[in-house]
Amino acid sequence: MNGELAPSQLRRLHEHYDGLRELAASCDVPAVRAAVGVAVAELRVALDGQTLDLDFYETGTADARAASAAV
């Protein structure tokens, strides 16, 4: 193992990252929203330098951004 993620792992992590951000944006339970926010931040730190393009400073997921742009 060379310490780098396989392309399939990068794809899956990107999907999970988007899912976690969507959950954080839509969850009304403060404790869950906070825990998901921490998980997103931890994932972002872990993936730093792995060349995974994450829109960390944008709000919402790609689907949510597309839906709001269509309105």
PAGURO-193163 format. One record per residue: residue number from 1; x, y negated, z of N, C-alpha, C in turn. Coordinates in steps of 0.001 Angstrom, whole numbers, plus 500000, padded with zeros to 6 digits. Layout:
N
PT    i  n_east  n_north    n_up  ca_east  ca_north   ca_up  c_east  c_north    c_up
PT  NUM       X        Y       Z        X         Y       Z       X        Y       Z
...
// end
This chain:
71
PT    i  n_east  n_north    n_up  ca_east  ca_north   ca_up  c_east  c_north    c_up
PT    1  500850   501189  500000   500000    500000  500000  500884   498764  500000
PT    2  500621   497846  499111   501474    496677  498981  500918   495428  499650
PT    3  499849   495547  500398   499290    494406  501109  498367   493535  500283
PT    4  498058   493942  499060   497140    493181  498227  495850   493967  498029
PT    5  494784   493238  497825   493481    493870  497630  493306   494292  496177
PT    6  492631   495400  495990   492288    495857  494647  491201   494955  494082
PT    7  491105   494836  492757   490058    494000  492162  488656   494353  492651
PT    8  488375   495639  492837   487045    496031  493316  486814   495541  494746
PT    9  487857   495526  495564   487741    495011  496929  487513   493506  496921
PT   10  488215   492792  496054   488013    491344  495942  486582   491030  495529
PT   11  486059   491795  494560   484691    491571  494092  483698   491802  495224
PT   12  483879   492908  495954   482966    493224  497058  483046   492165  498153
PT   13  484243   491717  498484   484384    490688  499506  483719   489386  499071
PT   14  483831   489047  497801   483177    487842  497293  481665   487972  497432
PT   15  481120   489144  497103   479678    489379  497245  479247   489266  498710
PT   16  480015   489853  499606   479675    489797  501029  479809   488378  501567
PT   17  480824   487670  501112   481015    486272  501514  479788   485450  501127
PT   18  479327   485612  499880   478123    484888  499443  476908   485279  500282
PT   19  476784   486573  500586   475663    487042  501396  475687   486473  502801
PT   20  476862   486424  503390   476984    485846  504732  476649   484361  504731
PT   21  477108   483651  503722   476799    482211  503645  475300   481993  503459
PT   22  474669   482848  502658   473223    482747  502457  472485   483007  503763
PT   23  472919   484015  504501   472310    484322  505795  472476   483154  506761
PT   24  473661   482583  506814   473903    481450  507718  473009   480259  507364
PT   25  472776   480054  506088   471960    478926  505648  470477   479144  505904
PT   26  470044   480401  505942   468605    480662  506048  468160   481164  507420
PT   27  469085   481462  508301   468743    482036  509600  468315   480946  510582
PT   28  467208   481205  511278   466704    480253  512267  467153   480578  513687
PT   29  467899   481653  513864   468365    482052  515198  469758   481470  515413
PT   30  469886   480491  516314   471168    479808  516481  472354   480727  516776
PT   31  472159   481728  517607   473276    482618  517951  473729   483428  516735
PT   32  472779   483881  515936   473120    484639  514734  473796   483720  513725
PT   33  473236   482536  513535   473822    481570  512607  475259   481240  513001
PT   34  475509   481074  514297   476868    480774  514777  477804   481960  514548
PT   35  477324   483163  514845   478163    484353  514659  478497   484567  513186
PT   36  477533   484346  512318   477773    484492  510887  478755   483421  510415
PT   37  478626   482224  510953   479577    481162  510604  480998   481521  510991
PT   38  481158   482132  512147   482481    482580  512590  482995   483677  511655
PT   39  482117   484601  511289   482520    485684  510386  482978   485130  509035
PT   40  482267   484145  508518   482647    483515  507251  484014   482854  507394
PT   41  484222   482145  508491   485511    481477  508710  486646   482495  508842
PT   42  486409   483571  509560   487430    484609  509722  487753   485264  508378
PT   43  486729   485524  507594   486948    486109  506274  487757   485164  505408
PT   44  487431   483902  505474   488157    482897  504688  489633   482873  505081
PT   45  489926   482899  506372   491309    482900  506842  492029   484162  506386
PT   46  491365   485294  506504   491980    486567  506121  492285   486621  504627
PT   47  491452   486000  503828   491622    486058  502380  492482   484933  501827
PT   48  492879   484011  502668   493727    482912  502212  494988   483494  501577
PT   49  495262   483100  500380   496426    483618  499691  496162   484865  498872
PT   50  494937   485390  498893   494602    486578  498114  494020   486212  496747
PT   51  494075   484959  496389   493569    484432  495112  492083   484698  494906
PT   52  491327   484759  495988   489876    484911  495875  489269   483522  495873
PT   53  488531   483205  494832   487937    481882  494676  486664   481798  495511
PT   54  486785   481196  496690   485634    481029  497569  485312   479548  497681
PT   55  484057   479211  497512   483613    477817  497618  483357   477492  499080
PT   56  484438   477427  499853   484332    477286  501304  483678   475984  501724
PT   57  483923   474910  501016   483417    473612  501443  482108   473219  500782
PT   58  481583   474079  499914   480295    473804  499304  479205   474439  500145
PT   59  478022   473851  500133   476920    474421  500906  476073   475294  500009
PT   60  475576   476388  500547   474719    477294  499806  475502   478242  498931
PT   61  474825   479280  498459   475442    480250  497575  475256   479807  496134
PT   62  475879   480519  495245   475738    480202  493813  474279   480292  493403
PT   63  473543   481308  493895   472128    481440  493555  471315   480268  494072
PT   64  471606   479852  495305   470873    478732  495891  471180   477443  495146
PT   65  472432   477251  494755   472798    476051  494001  472121   476048  492640
PT   66  472052   477210  491976   471401    477308  490674  469898   477038  490796
PT   67  469284   477581  491849   467840    477374  492045  467528   475910  492315
PT   68  468362   475251  493115   468096    473845  493412  468363   472963  492189
PT   69  469286   473363  491332   469578    472594  490122  468448   472720  489114
PT   70  467718   473840  489153   466637    474074  488214  465380   473286  488563
PT   71  465293   472768  489791   464104    472037  490237  464091   470629  489716
// end
